[in-house]
Amino acid sequence: DWVMDNFIDNTVKELREKIGDKHVILGLSGGVDSSVAAGLLSRAVGKQLTCVFVDQGLMRKDEGDFVEKTFTELFDMNFVRVNCGEHFMECLKGVTDPEQKRKIIGTEFYKVFWDEVRARAAEGFFAQGTIYPDRIESGKGKSDGKAQTAVIKTHHNMVEKPKDISFIDTIEPLGDLFKDEVRAVGEKLGIPHELVWRQPFPGPGLGVRIIGEVTAEKVRILQDADWVLRDEMSKNGYESNLAQFFCVLPGVNSVGVMGDHRTYDNVVVIRAVTTDDFMTADWARIPYDILAKVSNRITNECAHINRVVYDITSKPPGTVEWE
Ligand code: XMP
């Protein structure tokens, strides 16, 4: 415990010395690492910090609002939220190939992000939530699980700076920490539990959990179902047993019955896994009564869903995500 207190005190001191009276800009995704980096920098330099949060409209239900609320109400900083959901829907119109979707979402994301940064970059520092394993991964020729996954699916998580933008220096306040240490620091800084213990969430977001073309309506349908799943898992205290769980919209309609009406509406898939490293994974044995409750609630509470199925495929041969 005192180790983390010491880390925070020392890092805050070093950050203040390094930054002086200059500005710092940080890309905030709402993931664990960038959130903790934001908390540390906020404690060190307050309003000299600007966090840029690009909301591409493909996050889970209410997630963007939660991130905004957290960093505007609990921390001292300039918080810039760029809402570009509609732009992303435009870019994704008619696109069905998973790799094409990833590419478009990644490219557009950084276009929006760097445009926002460019407008504020003068005479400042650039901060990143890089942690120790990220540095090993990029330094030693990609030997760990995440990087190997990237061979199968391109992950667009690397921030590559356009040449026309320059900073005094790059700051990586978490560069020597492992994930569990980052979480411990986050808890100490008062970052909400939901962010500190957030499950991995793919950069392309719900874009790769909607099979086929992504539309605003499909995003809403999926967000509603996924919200029910998360709510029920947390009410049953089952959340922390699993590495990752979420809903997928496979783009398949099925016939159902409601009262004396025939329905023809969306199937939703529940995907839940246990794993240590995400290279291999097993489908989670969620108790039947929790699954029953989730299924009941999704079909009752969410519009345009008449069937819920459970994915019982391990990795390999399945991947965690469906795309
Ligand atoms: P797969 O589906 O490859 O997922 O078994 C392994 C882990 O990686 C996450 N994942 C991604 N993360 N961008 C990301 O940042 C991506 O394009 C991406 N695809 C998969 C996935 O959620 C799981 O944790």
Boltz pocket constraint, residues with backbone or C-beta under 6 A from the ligand:
constraints:
  - pocket:
      binder: B
      contacts: [[A, 102], [A, 149], [A, 153], [A, 154], [A, 155], [A, 156], [A, 157], [A, 200], [A, 201], [A, 202], [A, 203], [A, 204], [A, 244], [A, 278], [A, 315], [A, 318], [A, 319], [A, 320], [A, 321], [A, 322], [A, 323]]
      max_distance: 6.0
